[in-house]
Amino acid sequence: MLREVRDSDTVEVLIAELLPANSPRLAQVDEHIQVLSEADTELPPILVHRNTLRVIDGMHRLRAAQRRGATSIYVRYFDGDEREAFVMSVRLNSAHGLPLTLADRKNAALRIINYHPEWSDRAIAALVGISDKTVGAIRRREGDNLPQPAARIGRDNETYPLSSMQGRLRASELFRQNPNATTREVARLAQISATTAKDVRNRLLRGEDPVPPKQRENRGAAAGEAPVRTGGPARRPPTIALSRLRTDPSLRFSESGRTLLRWLEALGSDPDEWVSIADSVPSHCAPAVAEMARQRSEDWRSFALALDRRVQATS
């Protein structure tokens, strides 16, 4: 994501040929220039954009050299476009020399957001030296003035979709298939951040939907559907409840618990799988299978009622 400064030969260039920096600094600091101009040691070479001869890093050193009466200065060249040159300027000014003020950093963040709207808030924050929340606030303030990419590039150079809903659903399926998978493994396969993968795992362990309520509502709104409200508690998808039960030590480490898990796994197919199975049942067998399903549904209802009564008795 960030171009590196390659080692290049130091060359002497006439100061009159150089253009002033497109710097993240809102103003130069005269006191710092004076200190540099009075220094006994030779100042390090400045960094210059080769294509435009515009200073990238070292404007204070350049002004100090002019105060000394110099007409030339040693430079190193940077190869890249002007946007990359500005990002490099921010990177170098944030890392050494006279620190950038908070106003400088916010100004730099705003310009980088406009140059690279696809970069994540955390990536920009790490580069500029402010919090990702501040970057997010700047981005929201710009609003419709910015392009709206479908994904963003994180600090790890990985691309993440802005809506993590599909990634969360994929991660929940991966955790269901392999409860011992690490969050980093799942994050890589589902193309979500490790933080999001960890949140998905924690939600599954609590028996919750892997997608937060707000994202689920947005999903319904995007499809032209109103969120469904019911009088009773929200039902957990069977695969999520089963994932939680699989990790319960009282079930995993007892014979009766393992028997229950095997039984539930055999019956816990997704609705789409049941539809597929129904389609594959021979027509002449369908009435008998349907009757068995109805009987089993009654058995399940009785089983659920027995469990409910047990919970009520102990609460």
Sequence and secondary structure as in RCSB ss.txt:
>XXXX:A:sequence
MLREVRDSDTVEVLIAELLPANSPRLAQVDEHIQVLSEADTELPPILVHRNTLRVIDGMHRLRAAQRRGATSIYV
RYFDGDEREAFVMSVRLNSAHGLPLTLADRKNAALRIINYHPEWSDRAIAALVGISDKTVGAIRRREGDNLPQPA
ARIGRDNETYPLSSMQGRLRASELFRQNPNATTREVARLAQISATTAKDVRNRLLRGEDPVPPKQRENRGAAAGE
APVRTGGPARRPPTIALSRLRTDPSLRFSESGRTLLRWLEALGSDPDEWVSIADSVPSHCAPAVAEMARQRSEDW
RSFALALDRRVQATS
>XXXX:A:secstr
          EEEEGGG B    S SS  HHHHHHHHT SS    EEEETTTTEEEE HHHHHHHHHTT SEEEE
EEE S HHHHHHHHHHHHHHSSS   HHHHHHHHHHHHHH TTB HHHHHHHHTS HHHHHHHHHHHGGGS   S
EEE TTS EEES  HHHHHHHHHHHHH TT  HHHHHHHHTS HHHHHHHHHHHHTT  SS HHHHHHHHHHTT 
     SS     HHHHHHHHHT HHHHTSHHHHHHHHHHHHH   HHHHHHHHHHS GGGHHHHHHHHHHHHHHH
HHHHHHHHHHHHHH 
